[in-house]
Every structure is written in structure tokens, then in C-alpha cells.
Amino acid sequence: MKLLQKSIFISLLCASLNVSASDAEINEAIAAATKHYKAGELSQAIAQLDYASTLIRQEKGEQVKSAFPDAPSGWEAEDASSEVAGAAMFGGGITASRVYYNDEQRIEMQLMMDSPMLQAFSMMLSNPSMIAMSGGKLTKIQGIQAVQKVDGDQLEIQFVTPGGAMITLSGDNAAQSTMLKLANAIDLKKL
């Protein structure tokens, strides 16, 4: 029982830290899971596999940050951040974001990937009737169908990449051309 508690504690601790794991740590967790499984210790095997998958998601989250484009001329950008959501939050997955700003405007770019919830979003974004009913306007980002929604002076652009990542840009409606430029500069191959 203590081993199970220790494994769960380690998994939760690693999920709360954004630290990249080494190949050795991931392989060790998978080997431990296999050992526990063969011994009939299913709870311990699950805990070790959850730990390994969290480490892999953390590694992928770090890699995903490099997909965000640099700040356009006249703009600055904060460092990109990423988080691994646990299964209890949003069904698991990876979220990442980066904020772009100048003296007058602010744009936030967020992405969500590897989450079971994305299937529902993808279906909504691919249905022109639902988009029209929600007040959205269709556009294309890197050849992908996207939705633009204006709410007062705020604009949101949302699309799902072929690799299954949902990207959302939100900011001042006056920054629409910069938002579109940023959306078209995302390195989709890194997702």
C-alpha cells in the first residue's frame, strides 16, 4: 500500500511541476509498470503508467512551446508556457499559451491538444450552421477552416489543426490583422 501511495504522490508532484523528464525516468516507470503488472499488482502498474504518460506529456508540452511564432515587428511576447492537465481536469491533455503585446493592444494565443474534449470542439468548428448560429464568421488559417467571433471590441479566432490541436487567439478587434498574421505563422508541424 505504501508503494501505491508513493507512486501516486510522485505522479501528482510531477504533474504539478513543469520539468522535462529524462528518457531513463520514462523507461524506468514503464519497466516498473510492467513488473507490477506481471506480479498482478494492477494498481501499482496503473500508477506507474500514469506517471510515465505524465512525464511524456510534460516533454511534449515543452516541445510544443516552440510552435509559437516570434512577436511581429512593433510587438513583444512573453515566454510561452505549457501545462499538463490531469485526467480529472479536461480529460487530460496539454495546454500552452503565449501573450503578445504592444503599448496599446494585447493578444493571447492558447492551444490545447491530446484532450478527449477536443473531438466535441472539432465537430462544432466544422459545422457551418453552428458557426453561423453562434455569430461566428468563417475564415481560413493556413488553409484550415477557422472561426472569427467579435464580442464588443474583442475578437476571438479559433481553429483545429489537422494534428488535432485547438488554437485560440483572443484580443482587441483592432489587432485583427496582427492576430491573423500570428495565426498564419504558427509552426503546425511542431504540434
C-alpha positions as CSV (number, residue, x, y, z in Angstrom):
1,M,0.0,0.0,0.0
2,K,2.9,2.4,0.8
3,L,4.3,1.8,-2.7
4,L,1.0,2.8,-4.2
5,Q,0.8,6.0,-2.1
6,K,4.4,6.8,-3.0
7,S,3.7,6.3,-6.7
8,I,0.6,8.4,-6.6
9,F,2.4,11.2,-4.7
10,I,5.3,11.2,-7.2
11,S,2.8,11.3,-10.1
12,L,0.9,14.2,-8.6
13,L,4.2,16.0,-7.8
14,C,5.5,15.6,-11.3
15,A,2.2,16.7,-12.8
16,S,2.4,20.0,-10.8
17,L,6.0,20.7,-11.9
18,N,6.8,21.7,-15.5
19,V,10.1,19.8,-15.6
20,S,11.2,17.7,-18.5
21,A,11.9,14.1,-17.7
22,S,14.8,12.1,-19.0
23,D,14.4,9.0,-21.2
24,A,15.7,7.0,-18.2
25,E,12.9,8.2,-15.9
26,I,10.3,7.3,-18.5
27,N,11.8,3.9,-19.3
28,E,12.1,3.2,-15.6
29,A,8.5,4.0,-14.9
30,I,7.4,1.8,-17.9
31,A,9.6,-1.1,-16.7
32,A,8.2,-0.7,-13.1
33,A,4.6,-0.8,-14.5
34,T,5.4,-4.0,-16.5
35,K,6.9,-5.6,-13.3
36,H,3.9,-4.7,-11.3
37,Y,1.5,-5.9,-14.0
38,K,3.2,-9.3,-14.2
39,A,3.1,-9.6,-10.4
40,G,-0.7,-9.0,-10.5
41,E,-0.2,-5.6,-8.8
42,L,-2.6,-3.7,-11.1
43,S,-3.0,-0.5,-9.0
44,Q,0.8,0.0,-8.9
45,A,1.0,-0.8,-12.6
46,I,-1.6,1.9,-13.4
47,A,0.2,4.4,-11.1
48,Q,3.5,3.8,-12.9
49,L,1.9,4.1,-16.4
50,D,0.1,7.3,-15.4
51,Y,3.5,8.6,-14.1
52,A,5.2,7.7,-17.4
53,S,2.4,9.3,-19.5
54,T,2.6,12.5,-17.4
55,L,6.3,12.7,-18.0
56,I,5.8,12.2,-21.7
57,R,3.1,14.9,-21.8
58,Q,5.4,17.3,-20.0
59,E,8.2,16.6,-22.6
60,K,5.7,17.2,-25.4
61,G,4.5,20.3,-23.7
62,E,8.0,21.7,-23.7
63,Q,8.4,20.9,-27.4
64,V,5.0,22.5,-28.3
65,K,6.1,25.8,-27.0
66,S,8.5,26.2,-29.9
67,A,5.5,26.2,-32.3
68,F,4.5,29.7,-31.2
69,P,5.7,32.4,-33.6
70,D,8.0,35.3,-32.6
71,A,6.5,38.6,-31.9
72,P,5.7,40.7,-35.0
73,S,7.5,44.0,-35.6
74,G,6.4,46.5,-33.1
75,W,5.2,43.9,-30.6
76,E,6.8,42.0,-27.7
77,A,6.0,38.5,-26.4
78,E,6.1,36.8,-23.1
79,D,7.8,33.4,-22.8
80,A,5.5,30.6,-23.8
81,S,4.2,28.4,-21.0
82,S,2.7,24.9,-21.0
83,E,0.9,22.7,-18.6
84,V,-0.2,19.1,-18.4
85,A,-3.8,18.6,-17.3
86,G,-4.6,15.6,-15.2
87,A,-7.3,13.2,-16.2
88,A,-9.7,14.9,-13.8
89,M,-9.2,18.2,-15.5
90,F,-10.4,18.5,-19.1
91,G,-9.9,14.8,-19.6
92,G,-6.1,15.2,-19.6
93,G,-4.0,16.7,-22.3
94,I,-1.6,19.6,-22.9
95,T,-2.3,23.3,-22.8
96,A,0.2,26.0,-23.8
97,S,-0.1,29.8,-24.2
98,R,1.9,32.9,-25.2
99,V,0.9,36.5,-24.8
100,Y,1.9,39.2,-27.4
101,Y,1.6,42.9,-26.6
102,N,2.5,46.4,-27.6
103,D,1.7,49.8,-26.0
104,E,-2.0,49.6,-26.9
105,Q,-3.0,46.0,-27.5
106,R,-2.7,42.5,-26.2
107,I,-3.2,39.2,-27.9
108,E,-3.3,35.8,-26.2
109,M,-2.6,32.6,-28.2
110,Q,-3.6,29.4,-26.5
111,L,-3.5,25.8,-27.7
112,M,-5.0,22.6,-26.3
113,M,-4.0,19.1,-27.5
114,D,-4.3,15.5,-26.6
115,S,-7.5,16.0,-24.8
116,P,-10.7,13.9,-25.4
117,M,-12.7,17.1,-25.2
118,L,-11.2,18.3,-28.5
119,Q,-13.4,16.0,-30.5
120,A,-16.5,17.9,-29.5
121,F,-14.9,21.3,-30.3
122,S,-13.7,20.0,-33.6
123,M,-17.2,18.9,-34.5
124,M,-18.6,22.3,-33.6
125,L,-15.9,24.2,-35.6
126,S,-16.5,22.1,-38.7
127,N,-20.3,22.7,-38.7
128,P,-21.0,26.0,-40.7
129,S,-24.6,26.1,-39.4
130,M,-23.5,26.0,-35.8
131,I,-20.9,28.7,-36.5
132,A,-23.5,31.0,-38.1
133,M,-25.9,30.4,-35.2
134,S,-23.2,31.5,-32.7
135,G,-22.5,34.7,-34.6
136,G,-19.2,33.4,-36.0
137,K,-17.6,34.2,-39.3
138,L,-15.7,31.6,-41.3
139,T,-12.1,32.3,-42.5
140,K,-9.1,30.3,-43.4
141,I,-5.9,30.0,-41.4
142,Q,-3.1,28.1,-43.2
143,G,-5.7,26.5,-45.3
144,I,-7.7,25.3,-42.3
145,Q,-11.3,26.4,-41.6
146,A,-11.3,28.9,-38.7
147,V,-14.0,30.9,-36.9
148,Q,-13.8,34.6,-36.0
149,K,-16.2,35.9,-33.3
150,V,-16.5,39.5,-32.3
151,D,-17.8,40.4,-28.9
152,G,-17.8,44.2,-28.4
153,D,-14.3,45.3,-29.1
154,Q,-12.8,41.8,-28.5
155,L,-12.0,39.3,-31.3
156,E,-11.5,35.5,-31.0
157,I,-10.1,33.3,-33.7
158,Q,-10.4,29.6,-33.2
159,F,-9.4,26.6,-35.3
160,V,-8.4,22.9,-35.0
161,T,-5.2,21.8,-36.8
162,P,-5.0,18.6,-38.8
163,G,-3.0,17.1,-35.9
164,G,-5.8,17.7,-33.5
165,A,-4.6,20.8,-31.6
166,M,-7.2,23.5,-31.0
167,I,-5.8,27.0,-31.3
168,T,-7.5,30.1,-29.9
169,L,-6.3,33.7,-30.4
170,S,-8.1,36.4,-28.4
171,G,-7.5,40.1,-28.2
172,D,-8.6,43.6,-29.3
173,N,-10.6,43.6,-32.5
174,A,-8.4,46.5,-33.7
175,A,-5.5,44.0,-33.8
176,Q,-7.3,41.6,-36.2
177,S,-4.5,41.8,-38.9
178,T,-1.8,41.0,-36.3
179,M,-3.9,38.1,-34.9
180,L,-4.3,36.7,-38.4
181,K,-0.6,37.2,-39.1
182,L,0.3,35.3,-35.8
183,A,-2.2,32.5,-36.6
184,N,-0.7,32.0,-40.0
185,A,2.9,32.0,-38.6
186,I,2.2,29.1,-36.1
187,D,4.5,26.2,-36.9
188,L,1.9,23.5,-37.2
189,K,4.5,20.7,-37.9
190,K,5.6,21.1,-34.2
191,L,2.2,20.2,-33.0
